[in-house]
Amino acid sequence: MYDYSYVLGLLRASAADLQRHALSSEKTNIARMTTERTLRNRALAITQRLHAMPEPKRHQFVAKAVRRL
């Protein structure tokens, strides 16, 4: 269920929401933290950790990881 493209989509949506609600002084820092390369690397790390995780914990882990963006 949680493949790379799905997790990357969640991260992109979270980054866009974070950018949209940020103060103007914070927008440059957020833009640097949420580059496409950073989001791809984070999605890859998340999906690799999911392989060793039991199914019931996956949803909670992905939700936390996306929120910690």
Phi and psi in radians as a Rosetta constraint file:
Dihedral C 1 N 2 CA 2 C 2 CIRCULARHARMONIC -1.738 0.35
Dihedral N 2 CA 2 C 2 N 3 CIRCULARHARMONIC 1.431 0.35
Dihedral C 2 N 3 CA 3 C 3 CIRCULARHARMONIC -1.609 0.35
Dihedral N 3 CA 3 C 3 N 4 CIRCULARHARMONIC 3.057 0.35
Dihedral C 3 N 4 CA 4 C 4 CIRCULARHARMONIC -0.992 0.35
Dihedral N 4 CA 4 C 4 N 5 CIRCULARHARMONIC -0.823 0.35
Dihedral C 4 N 5 CA 5 C 5 CIRCULARHARMONIC -1.162 0.35
Dihedral N 5 CA 5 C 5 N 6 CIRCULARHARMONIC -0.610 0.35
Dihedral C 5 N 6 CA 6 C 6 CIRCULARHARMONIC -1.167 0.35
Dihedral N 6 CA 6 C 6 N 7 CIRCULARHARMONIC -0.800 0.35
Dihedral C 6 N 7 CA 7 C 7 CIRCULARHARMONIC -1.144 0.35
Dihedral N 7 CA 7 C 7 N 8 CIRCULARHARMONIC -0.699 0.35
Dihedral C 7 N 8 CA 8 C 8 CIRCULARHARMONIC -1.087 0.35
Dihedral N 8 CA 8 C 8 N 9 CIRCULARHARMONIC -0.690 0.35
Dihedral C 8 N 9 CA 9 C 9 CIRCULARHARMONIC -1.104 0.35
Dihedral N 9 CA 9 C 9 N 10 CIRCULARHARMONIC -0.716 0.35
Dihedral C 9 N 10 CA 10 C 10 CIRCULARHARMONIC -1.102 0.35
Dihedral N 10 CA 10 C 10 N 11 CIRCULARHARMONIC -0.725 0.35
Dihedral C 10 N 11 CA 11 C 11 CIRCULARHARMONIC -1.159 0.35
Dihedral N 11 CA 11 C 11 N 12 CIRCULARHARMONIC -0.710 0.35
Dihedral C 11 N 12 CA 12 C 12 CIRCULARHARMONIC -1.102 0.35
Dihedral N 12 CA 12 C 12 N 13 CIRCULARHARMONIC -0.742 0.35
Dihedral C 12 N 13 CA 13 C 13 CIRCULARHARMONIC -1.140 0.35
Dihedral N 13 CA 13 C 13 N 14 CIRCULARHARMONIC -0.710 0.35
Dihedral C 13 N 14 CA 14 C 14 CIRCULARHARMONIC -1.153 0.35
Dihedral N 14 CA 14 C 14 N 15 CIRCULARHARMONIC -0.706 0.35
Dihedral C 14 N 15 CA 15 C 15 CIRCULARHARMONIC -1.138 0.35
Dihedral N 15 CA 15 C 15 N 16 CIRCULARHARMONIC -0.717 0.35
Dihedral C 15 N 16 CA 16 C 16 CIRCULARHARMONIC -1.134 0.35
Dihedral N 16 CA 16 C 16 N 17 CIRCULARHARMONIC -0.695 0.35
Dihedral C 16 N 17 CA 17 C 17 CIRCULARHARMONIC -1.159 0.35
Dihedral N 17 CA 17 C 17 N 18 CIRCULARHARMONIC -0.719 0.35
Dihedral C 17 N 18 CA 18 C 18 CIRCULARHARMONIC -1.101 0.35
Dihedral N 18 CA 18 C 18 N 19 CIRCULARHARMONIC -0.744 0.35
Dihedral C 18 N 19 CA 19 C 19 CIRCULARHARMONIC -1.130 0.35
Dihedral N 19 CA 19 C 19 N 20 CIRCULARHARMONIC -0.701 0.35
Dihedral C 19 N 20 CA 20 C 20 CIRCULARHARMONIC -1.159 0.35
Dihedral N 20 CA 20 C 20 N 21 CIRCULARHARMONIC -0.629 0.35
Dihedral C 20 N 21 CA 21 C 21 CIRCULARHARMONIC -1.677 0.35
Dihedral N 21 CA 21 C 21 N 22 CIRCULARHARMONIC 0.039 0.35
Dihedral C 21 N 22 CA 22 C 22 CIRCULARHARMONIC -1.383 0.35
Dihedral N 22 CA 22 C 22 N 23 CIRCULARHARMONIC 2.675 0.35
Dihedral C 22 N 23 CA 23 C 23 CIRCULARHARMONIC -1.241 0.35
Dihedral N 23 CA 23 C 23 N 24 CIRCULARHARMONIC 2.741 0.35
Dihedral C 23 N 24 CA 24 C 24 CIRCULARHARMONIC -1.103 0.35
Dihedral N 24 CA 24 C 24 N 25 CIRCULARHARMONIC -0.532 0.35
Dihedral C 24 N 25 CA 25 C 25 CIRCULARHARMONIC -1.264 0.35
Dihedral N 25 CA 25 C 25 N 26 CIRCULARHARMONIC -0.389 0.35
Dihedral C 25 N 26 CA 26 C 26 CIRCULARHARMONIC -1.642 0.35
Dihedral N 26 CA 26 C 26 N 27 CIRCULARHARMONIC -0.211 0.35
Dihedral C 26 N 27 CA 27 C 27 CIRCULARHARMONIC -1.079 0.35
Dihedral N 27 CA 27 C 27 N 28 CIRCULARHARMONIC -0.637 0.35
Dihedral C 27 N 28 CA 28 C 28 CIRCULARHARMONIC -1.211 0.35
Dihedral N 28 CA 28 C 28 N 29 CIRCULARHARMONIC -0.688 0.35
Dihedral C 28 N 29 CA 29 C 29 CIRCULARHARMONIC -1.134 0.35
Dihedral N 29 CA 29 C 29 N 30 CIRCULARHARMONIC -0.723 0.35
Dihedral C 29 N 30 CA 30 C 30 CIRCULARHARMONIC -1.179 0.35
Dihedral N 30 CA 30 C 30 N 31 CIRCULARHARMONIC -0.681 0.35
Dihedral C 30 N 31 CA 31 C 31 CIRCULARHARMONIC -1.082 0.35
Dihedral N 31 CA 31 C 31 N 32 CIRCULARHARMONIC -0.670 0.35
Dihedral C 31 N 32 CA 32 C 32 CIRCULARHARMONIC -1.210 0.35
Dihedral N 32 CA 32 C 32 N 33 CIRCULARHARMONIC -0.602 0.35
Dihedral C 32 N 33 CA 33 C 33 CIRCULARHARMONIC -1.356 0.35
Dihedral N 33 CA 33 C 33 N 34 CIRCULARHARMONIC -0.351 0.35
Dihedral C 33 N 34 CA 34 C 34 CIRCULARHARMONIC -2.084 0.35
Dihedral N 34 CA 34 C 34 N 35 CIRCULARHARMONIC 0.720 0.35
Dihedral C 34 N 35 CA 35 C 35 CIRCULARHARMONIC -1.203 0.35
Dihedral N 35 CA 35 C 35 N 36 CIRCULARHARMONIC 2.832 0.35
Dihedral C 35 N 36 CA 36 C 36 CIRCULARHARMONIC -1.060 0.35
Dihedral N 36 CA 36 C 36 N 37 CIRCULARHARMONIC -0.699 0.35
Dihedral C 36 N 37 CA 37 C 37 CIRCULARHARMONIC -1.110 0.35
Dihedral N 37 CA 37 C 37 N 38 CIRCULARHARMONIC -0.741 0.35
Dihedral C 37 N 38 CA 38 C 38 CIRCULARHARMONIC -1.103 0.35
Dihedral N 38 CA 38 C 38 N 39 CIRCULARHARMONIC -0.763 0.35
Dihedral C 38 N 39 CA 39 C 39 CIRCULARHARMONIC -1.126 0.35
Dihedral N 39 CA 39 C 39 N 40 CIRCULARHARMONIC -0.704 0.35
Dihedral C 39 N 40 CA 40 C 40 CIRCULARHARMONIC -1.125 0.35
Dihedral N 40 CA 40 C 40 N 41 CIRCULARHARMONIC -0.759 0.35
Dihedral C 40 N 41 CA 41 C 41 CIRCULARHARMONIC -1.114 0.35
Dihedral N 41 CA 41 C 41 N 42 CIRCULARHARMONIC -0.699 0.35
Dihedral C 41 N 42 CA 42 C 42 CIRCULARHARMONIC -1.161 0.35
Dihedral N 42 CA 42 C 42 N 43 CIRCULARHARMONIC -0.726 0.35
Dihedral C 42 N 43 CA 43 C 43 CIRCULARHARMONIC -1.100 0.35
Dihedral N 43 CA 43 C 43 N 44 CIRCULARHARMONIC -0.695 0.35
Dihedral C 43 N 44 CA 44 C 44 CIRCULARHARMONIC -1.128 0.35
Dihedral N 44 CA 44 C 44 N 45 CIRCULARHARMONIC -0.758 0.35
Dihedral C 44 N 45 CA 45 C 45 CIRCULARHARMONIC -1.109 0.35
Dihedral N 45 CA 45 C 45 N 46 CIRCULARHARMONIC -0.712 0.35
Dihedral C 45 N 46 CA 46 C 46 CIRCULARHARMONIC -1.126 0.35
Dihedral N 46 CA 46 C 46 N 47 CIRCULARHARMONIC -0.819 0.35
Dihedral C 46 N 47 CA 47 C 47 CIRCULARHARMONIC -1.175 0.35
Dihedral N 47 CA 47 C 47 N 48 CIRCULARHARMONIC -0.551 0.35
Dihedral C 47 N 48 CA 48 C 48 CIRCULARHARMONIC -1.189 0.35
Dihedral N 48 CA 48 C 48 N 49 CIRCULARHARMONIC -0.652 0.35
Dihedral C 48 N 49 CA 49 C 49 CIRCULARHARMONIC -1.225 0.35
Dihedral N 49 CA 49 C 49 N 50 CIRCULARHARMONIC -0.481 0.35
Dihedral C 49 N 50 CA 50 C 50 CIRCULARHARMONIC -1.209 0.35
Dihedral N 50 CA 50 C 50 N 51 CIRCULARHARMONIC -0.447 0.35
Dihedral C 50 N 51 CA 51 C 51 CIRCULARHARMONIC -1.102 0.35
Dihedral N 51 CA 51 C 51 N 52 CIRCULARHARMONIC -0.602 0.35
Dihedral C 51 N 52 CA 52 C 52 CIRCULARHARMONIC -1.596 0.35
Dihedral N 52 CA 52 C 52 N 53 CIRCULARHARMONIC 0.050 0.35
Dihedral C 52 N 53 CA 53 C 53 CIRCULARHARMONIC -1.783 0.35
Dihedral N 53 CA 53 C 53 N 54 CIRCULARHARMONIC 2.440 0.35
Dihedral C 53 N 54 CA 54 C 54 CIRCULARHARMONIC -1.168 0.35
Dihedral N 54 CA 54 C 54 N 55 CIRCULARHARMONIC 2.664 0.35
Dihedral C 54 N 55 CA 55 C 55 CIRCULARHARMONIC -0.954 0.35
Dihedral N 55 CA 55 C 55 N 56 CIRCULARHARMONIC -0.776 0.35
Dihedral C 55 N 56 CA 56 C 56 CIRCULARHARMONIC -1.083 0.35
Dihedral N 56 CA 56 C 56 N 57 CIRCULARHARMONIC -0.475 0.35
Dihedral C 56 N 57 CA 57 C 57 CIRCULARHARMONIC -1.548 0.35
Dihedral N 57 CA 57 C 57 N 58 CIRCULARHARMONIC -0.214 0.35
Dihedral C 57 N 58 CA 58 C 58 CIRCULARHARMONIC -1.095 0.35
Dihedral N 58 CA 58 C 58 N 59 CIRCULARHARMONIC -0.796 0.35
Dihedral C 58 N 59 CA 59 C 59 CIRCULARHARMONIC -1.055 0.35
Dihedral N 59 CA 59 C 59 N 60 CIRCULARHARMONIC -0.810 0.35
Dihedral C 59 N 60 CA 60 C 60 CIRCULARHARMONIC -1.130 0.35
Dihedral N 60 CA 60 C 60 N 61 CIRCULARHARMONIC -0.705 0.35
Dihedral C 60 N 61 CA 61 C 61 CIRCULARHARMONIC -1.123 0.35
Dihedral N 61 CA 61 C 61 N 62 CIRCULARHARMONIC -0.777 0.35
Dihedral C 61 N 62 CA 62 C 62 CIRCULARHARMONIC -1.132 0.35
Dihedral N 62 CA 62 C 62 N 63 CIRCULARHARMONIC -0.745 0.35
Dihedral C 62 N 63 CA 63 C 63 CIRCULARHARMONIC -1.063 0.35
Dihedral N 63 CA 63 C 63 N 64 CIRCULARHARMONIC -0.759 0.35
Dihedral C 63 N 64 CA 64 C 64 CIRCULARHARMONIC -1.156 0.35
Dihedral N 64 CA 64 C 64 N 65 CIRCULARHARMONIC -0.734 0.35
Dihedral C 64 N 65 CA 65 C 65 CIRCULARHARMONIC -1.132 0.35
Dihedral N 65 CA 65 C 65 N 66 CIRCULARHARMONIC -0.661 0.35
Dihedral C 65 N 66 CA 66 C 66 CIRCULARHARMONIC -1.253 0.35
Dihedral N 66 CA 66 C 66 N 67 CIRCULARHARMONIC -0.662 0.35
Dihedral C 66 N 67 CA 67 C 67 CIRCULARHARMONIC -1.176 0.35
Dihedral N 67 CA 67 C 67 N 68 CIRCULARHARMONIC -0.528 0.35
Dihedral C 67 N 68 CA 68 C 68 CIRCULARHARMONIC -1.373 0.35
Dihedral N 68 CA 68 C 68 N 69 CIRCULARHARMONIC 0.172 0.35
